[in-house]
């Protein structure tokens, strides 16, 4: 029997698409903020985490952070000299790429650079991150784990067994090597071990002032990073031990389970 045309499914969860309306709202919001604040900074984020970004927003309540599709933000600022909203904003647009955002503030360039240069937060690595160190586990008991965790650890690839109710590593195990792209299993093991490998930080790319001046800050950031790394090497040089195989054994504390 042919199906009647009147027998149609009607979705009860219909919603209106926000495509054009939302884009127009973002563009208007960007231009209103340009008029309201003295400076616009472009920044990118290393190892983005929502919770840590929320903490940064709390610290900078007096300013405004904006995220969105790069093309939409570029339209709000202007892509070329002919369609830019204010003088030299097209130069800001040229640096909007990748995972980035806009910071609208009345703080001076020096205040912004000083604060974000100091702000660093350690966090757990995720799959796809590059391992900065080699992590080795020695054979023996893993007292930081309760007995009920043993099947999960074994499923992640650790050679473990229960011996008298204690999770025990039955052989030495290399979690990851320096330079490895971490798999989901490796990232999970490192998190269970409490090993925070990556660093959440915000890098300032450029600044635009409401008088029309533009300044590229990428070279300044590179110099700051190189100076910090040199200081770290000089302070840690006395305590470093060179091993023949150039691997590092990390002492793992109690895991956050």
Beta strands, then each sheet from edge to edge (+ up, - down):
strand 1: 39-46
strand 2: 64-66
strand 3: 100-105
strand 4: 121-123
strand 5: 135-137
strand 6: 140-141
strand 7: 160-163
strand 8: 166-169
strand 9: 173-176
strand 10: 198-209
strand 11: 214-216
sheet 1: 2+ 3- 1+ 10- 4+
sheet 2: 2+ 3- 1+ 10- 11+
sheet 3: 5+ 9-
sheet 4: 6+ 8- 7+
end
